[in-house]
């Protein structure tokens, strides 16, 4: 198990089995096959979970492929228990069989799903799992994020991802088991909301025991009755009162305190199921024009992260690579990331929780406005929020970006309705976090006002957002891209203003192999020119009182976009301490003072 860390870090069981590794694989663009019993001609072996477009998969085919099949064998004895088959993410529409029995299907390329396959195992120990995937590369009405619909990646779009691209794994659970947990911190009352959902054979006299620890210190040890398969409670912690003592329990990027949790399901006096989890005590909210973390104004210093790797595309090369990305963001002086047009692997969120990095989670866009597109988006976004709700690192949900998928916001009410509906739906699913309806421009329903401005001239940027400019003047102007910042009927209501995309300095220090026509929003030709440009821009955004934070574009070079602070393989283009000092706006003579 050491090579494959547990894929779902907030609900961990002892008995599980990874199904990553070698699978049989074939494309089926003509859709010749309909069932695993068909005479499928397996043309490749593929390394799951790397998508077939990636070199690491062993296939490396980036053509227009509409459908594909996977198959592998596994051994497992259920021993009277249930067996669940989990998929982290499969792009886009998957149908799954076990031993020839259809066990589930799922639509949505970024959300997780599972099936209870106990009946399909049939009491045997040797089994076969088969997966069929449809993913039309030209369909612009499905949420696809940065996946290009042209054969060769162009502009700001990248290679496609087809099929399995996150972990596949088996889990043995009791006949009655804990299906899901939701953790909700209630900072004001120093409480942790706990929701436990039980599935399987529901019996009378079920209860859950919840034990919360901070290190070796027990904070809570409570039993709750399970009624109708659910238990909902607020667990009150002892509030130290004094900030210094409170801070020992509060989660923040500077002090990422996690609370370890053991949850045990009991039937009368008998243990039925046991899982390990974690949670944290922290709050995020808006107070007038400031973003607040744990009841205090907090300046957001974010970096835009596309979440691609050269050889593995959307799938991370390893768990160590996910951890390293979190460490690098912090080492460059950022306290958070905006995961751009990607729903990240839960293991990334785990490392952000553990190491202390704020995350904005953003729904990948579709590019046509149709009823089908909105239906797909609502369904998948709902699944994503439900899956990732309990991660303390997530502080903002972003429904739309730059009017993608809703291109006529200024003229069509239906497009406005979609943004407003997703905003309110997200706030319904999660009332504890701020929500952005549409980031960048043409804002309507939103808790934060994000502005995208790639002007590379630091002096012009400073003048545009200076204290001499009123917010009314700012929002009456047009911004880059010829877009208005707020829609008619939605004037600025005092929400925090954040420069959520800026920079984009191209410095092709080590272009990715095979990539042509690298580009960005401005250009640097040397280390010194790159550093000087970055310093000037970061000085402006750090010192502009209008801004409650910023998000620099971008974390790493991503195919033809050579505007990263790191190269595509995560090598820093400048010494990390220089990037850190510029990000934090430390003056050169202050380096020694800040220990860098």
N, C-alpha and C positions, 0 to 999 in steps of 0.2 A: 504493500500500500504506500510505501514511502515515496515512490515515484509519482504518485497521483494524490495530491492532498484532497481532503474531503470537499466536494464541489459546492456544498450548501452550508456555509460556515456558521449560520445562526440556528441550525437545527441538525445536530450531529449525533449519529448513532454508531454503535460499535460494529455492527454487521453490515458491511457493504462491499461491493465488488466493482471496480472500474471496468468499463468495456472500451476504453480507448485502445488504440493500437491498430493492428492490421485487420482490415475488412476487405472482402471482395467488392468490386465496384465496376459499374459500367454506365455510360451515358445511354439514354433512350430518347433521343430527340424526335424520333418518328413515333414514339409511344407504341411500340410493338408489343409490350408486355403489360399484363394487367394483374398478375397474381404471382406469388413466389413459386407456384408449381409450374409456371410456364418455363420453356427451355431457355432460360436467360443465359446469354453469352457474356461471361465475365471477362472484361478486357484488361482490367487493372487490379492491382492491390493498392489500397489507399490507407494512409496513416491518419486515422481519426484522432482528434477532431479537426485536423487541418483541412480547409476546403479544397476542392479539386483544382481551383485556379491557382493555388499556392504551390511553390516549389517544394515545400516541406511535406506536402501530401504524397509526393511521389507521382502525381499526375501532371500538374502544371499546365493545364489546358485553360486558356483565358478566352476561348471563342464563345460564340453565342450558343449556349447549351440550355435547353428548356426542361430537361427531365433527366433523372438518374436513379440508379438503384444501388443499395448497399446490402451486404449480408455478412454475418459472422456466426460462429458457433460459440457456445459457452457451456460450462458445466456448473450445475447448482442443484442442491437438494434443499427444498423448502422446509423440510422437517416439521410439517404441520403449521408453519407460519405463512403469512402473506409475503409476496414478492412484488416490489414496485420497480418499474423500469423508467428511468429518468433521462430526459434530454435537456441539456442546458439551453441550446438554441439550434434550430434547423431552419434554413432559409429556402423555400418560403412555405409551401404546403406539403406536409408530410403525412404518409400513411404507414402504419407499423403493424407487422405481423410477428407472432411468435409461434413457432412450430406449425406454420400455415394458418393460424387463427388470427384474424384481424383484431387487434387489441385497442387501437386508438387512431385518431387522425387529428391534426392540428394545423391551423393557419396562422402565420405570423413569424417573421424571420428573426425576432429579437427577444421573444419571451420564452420562458421555460414551460415544459409540460411533462406529464408522467402518465403511466397506465398501471393498474393492478393486473398483473399477468399470471396470477396464481392458478386460475382455471386452465389457462393455455399450457401450463407446464405439465399437466396431466400426470403428476406423480413420478415423472421420470427425472433423471439427473443430467442428460445430455440434450441440449436445446439449440435452436436456430432462430435468430432474429433477423428480419428483413425489413428494410426501409425504402419506400419509394418517395421521391421528392420532385415536385413541380416548381419551377422558378423561372417564369417567363422573363428573359432579360430586357424585353422591350416594354413591359407593362409599367407605365408611369403612374398608375393609380394605386399602387401598393406602397406602403412605407418602406423606403429603400435607402434613405440616408444619402451617403456619398457614392453609392454604387452607380457607375456610369452606364448609360443606355447606348452609348456608341461603342464600337468594337475596340478602339484604342482610347485610353483615358485622356480626357481633355479638360482644360480650364481647371475647375476646382473639384472635379469628380475623378474617382479612382477605380481600380479593377473591381469587378463583381465578386460576390461570394455566393456560391450555390451549395445547398445541402447542409450537412452537419458542420458546425463550427464552434461548438462548445462541448463540454464533457458529456459522455454517455455512461450511465452507471446503474447498477442494481442495488437494491436495498431490501434486506429481510426485516419485516416488521411483525409484531404480534397480530393476532386476529383482531384485537382492539388496540388502536394506536393513536399517538398524538400526530395529527396530520399537519397542523400549522400553528405557529405562534406569531403574535403581533405585540411589539413593544412600543409604548408611547410615553416619552418622558413628560412629566408635568412639573416644570421647574418651580413654578410659583408655590406649589404645596410640598415641594421636595418629595414627589411621589413618582412611581413607575407604574404605568398602566400595563397590565398583563392580560392578554386574550389568548386562551388555549382552545383549540378546536380538535375534537376527537372524532375519529372515523372508524369504520369497520363494524364489528358486532357490538352495538351499544347495549350495555346492560345497566341495571339499577345499581345504585351504590358505588358509582365511579367518582373519584376525586383526584385532583392534581395537587401535588406538593411542589412549592416553588421556594428554592433556597437561593438567595442572592448574596454574593460575597465580594468584598473589595480586598484583594490580596488574601490574607488569612483571616480577615475580620468578617464575621457573619453579620449581614445587615438585615436579613429577613428570612424567616423559616415558617411558611404558612401553608395551610391546607384549604382548598376551595372545592365545594361541591360542583360536579359536572351536571348541568341540567340541559337536556336536549342536545347533547354533544358539545356543549360550550361552557366555558368558565370565563367570566369577565370581572376583574378586580383592579382597584388601585392599591398599590403597595406603598404605604407611607414609610419613608426613611426618616431617621432622626436628623432634623435640620440643625447643623452646628451654629447657625445664626451669623457668626463672624465670617467675613469674606475669606480671610486666610484659611480658615478651617473648611468653609464651603468649597473652596477651590480644589481641595484634595479630592473631592468627589465629582466635580464637574468636568465634562468632556469639552476640549477645545483643541485646535491644532497645536497650541503651545504645551498643553497637558492632556493628552488623549487618554483619559482615565476610562477604562472599560470595567464593567461589573460582570463578573462571571456568574452564570446561572445554571443550576441543575433543576430540571423539571421531571418529576416522577408521576406516572399515572398509576393509581391504586384502584383495585376492586376489592372492597371491604378491606381486609388486612393483607392483601396479596399485591405485590408489585407486578404491574402489567407491562409497562413500557418506561424507558428512561432515555432522556436526551440531554445533551449539553448545549448551552446557548450563551449569549452575552447581550448586554444592553448598555446604555449610558444615560446619564442625567445631563441634559443640555436643552436650551431653548433657542429657537430662531424666530424672529418676528421683525416687524417694521414699526418704528416709532418716528412719526413725522418724516423727515427727509433722511433718516439714518437706518442702516441695517443693524440689527441688534443680535448679539450672541450672548446668551446667559445674562440678559438684562443690561448689557453695556454696549454702547456704540462700537462697531467693529468694522475696520476698513478692509474691504475685500481686495486681495491681490491675487488674481486668478491668471491662469494661462490656458489658452484654448488647446485642447488635446483631441486629435482625430482618432487616436487609438488604432493605428495601422502599423504593421511591421513589414519589412521588405519581402521576407521569405514565407510569411504565414498570414499576411493580410489582416483581416479583422480578428483572427484568432491569435492570442498571445503565444509566443514560442514556448513559454513555461510559466509556472507560478513564480519562479524567481524573477522573470522578466516583468511581471505585473508589480511585484514588490519594488523592483528597481525603478520603475516609472514613478511610483509614489515617492521614493527616496530622492530621485532626481528633481522632481518638481519642488520639493522642500529645499533641497540643496541650492536651487537657483533663486530662493527667496520668496517663493509663492506660498500662500496659505491655502490655496484651493485650485481646482481645475474646473473648467467647463468642458465636460465630455460632449464633443460636438457631433451631432447627428449619429450617435451610437449609444446603444444600451450596453453598458460594460458588463463583463463577466462578474458574478458575485465575488469571486476571489479578489478582484481589484478593489471592490468596495470593502472587503474584509481588511485588506492592507491599509486602505485609507482610514478605516475605523481604528485599526491597531496603531498606526504610526502618526495619525493626526493630519488629515488633509480634507478640506471641504470639497464637496462635489456638487456641481449643478448637473442634474440629469435631464437630458433633452431628447424628445421623441424624434426619431428619424422621419424625415419628410417623405411624402409622396409629391408628385409634380403635376398632377392633373387634379382639377376640382370636379369630382363626381360624387353622387351618393354612395357608390361603392367605396371610393377612396376614404370618405369620412367614416363609413361603417367599419372599414378595416382598421383605421387609425384608432377609433374609440375602443374597439375590442382589444387591440394589442396594447394600447397605452394603459387601459384598465388592468391588464395582466401584469404589466411592468410595475405599476405603482404598488399593486398588491404584493408582488414578490420582494420589492426593495424597500418597502415602507419602514422597516425596523432598523435600517442602517443609520446610525447617528451622523455619519459623514455627509449624507445627503441633506442639503439645506434649501434647495430651490428646485422646483419642477418647471421645465420649459416646454410648452406645448407646440409652438410653431417658431420657425426661424425665418426672418427676412421675407415673410409672406410666401414662402415656398408652399405650393399646394393650394394657396388662396391668393392668387396673383391680382385679383381685382377688388381688393379691400376698399379702395376709395370710391368705387362705383357700384358694386353689387352687394346688396344686403345679405344674400345667402352666404357670401364669403365672410362677412362680418359675423353673421350668426354662428358660423362654424368656430371661429376663434373664441367668441364669447361663451359658446356652449362648452368647449374644451376647458376654458379657464374655470368655469363654474363647476363642471364635472370633476376636475382635478381638486378643486377646493372642497368638494363634497367628499371625495375619497380620502382626502388628507387636509384637515383644517389646521394642522400644526405648522405648515411650511408655507412660505411665500410662493406664488405662482406667477409666471410670465406668460401672458397669452400669446404674444408675437414679439420676438426679440429683434431689435435692430432699428425698426422704424414702423410707421403705420400702426401704432399701439392703440388699443382700445381697453378692454378689460385686462388689468394687470396690477400687480402689487409693486413691481419695480419697473423703471423705465430704462431699458437698455438702448444705447446708441452705438451704431457701427460707423466709424469714421477713420479712414485709412490715409488721411493727410499725413505725409511724411515730414512736413515742415513743422518742427516743434514750436516755432514762434507763432505761426498761424493757428496752430491747435490751442496754444495758450491764450491767444487773443479771442478765439471763438468762444471759449468757455470761461473767460475771466470773470472776476467779481464785478466788473463794470457792465456785464451783460445780464439783463434780467432773464428769468426763465421764460417770461412771455415772449421776449424778443427771440430767444433761442428756439422756442417751439413754433414760432411763426415763420421761421426760415426753412429753406429746403436743404437737405443734407446730401452727401455723396450718394449717387445712384438715382438722384432726382426724386427722392421719396420724402414725404412729410413725416415728421416724428410722431404725431398723434392724429388720429382720425377726427373729423368733425363730430362734435358732440362728446368728445373725450379729451377735454383740456387737461393739462398737467394739474393734478390735485395735490401736489406736494410730495408725491412718492419719491423715494431715493432715486437719484440718477447715477447710472453706472455706465462707463464706457466699455461695453461688452465685446467689442472687437476694434482693435487698432494695431498699428505697427506693421506687421507683415514684411519686415525688411529681408529682402533676398540676399543671401550670401551663400553662393554655391561652393562652399569650401571643399566638399567632397561629394559631387553629384552621385546619386544612386545609379548603379549600373543599368544600362538599357533605357534610362529615362531621357527623353528629348525635350528641348524647349523649356528648361526650368524657368520659373517666374515667381514673382511676388508683387508687392505693392510699391516698394521702393527698392533701391539697389545699393549694395556695399561691395567694394572690391578688395578689402583687406581687413585683417583683424581689427586694426585701429579704427578704421572707418565704421565698421560694424559696431564696435563698442561705443564709439562716440555718438552714433545715431541712436543707439539703444538708450544710452545714458540721458540724452536730451529729452527723448520722448517720455521716459519713466520719471524724470524730474518733473515734467509738466503734469502728468496724470497724478503723481503723488501729492503735488502741492496745489492742485486745483480744488478749492473748497466746495465747488458745486458737486464734485464726484464723491459718492459713497464707496467707490471702488472701481476696479478696472479689470479687464481680461485681455492680456496680450496675445496676439497671433504671431507665432504659435510655439508649441512645445518642441516638436521635432519635424524635420523635413518629411514630407509625405508625398512620395512619387515626384510629380513635376513641380509641386509647391516647395521651393527651397527656402522657405522663410522661417525655418525653425531655429530655436536657440541650440538645438542639438541636431546632428545629422540623423539620417534615417535609422542607423544602427545604435543611436543614443550616445554617440561620442560628442562631448561638448565642443562647440565651435570656438569658445573662449574658455579660459579657466573658470571653474565654477564659482570661485570666490569673487571674481570680477563681475560675473552675472548677478550673484547674490547682492553685492554692494549696490549695483545699479538698480536692481529691482526694488530694494529697500530704500533707495535714494540716500545711501550713506555717502558723504563727501569723502574725497580721497584721503584727507587728513584725519578722518574719523575711523579708518579701518582698524587701527590698533585698539581704539576704545571699544569697538564692538567685537573684538576677538576674531577677526576674519583675516 
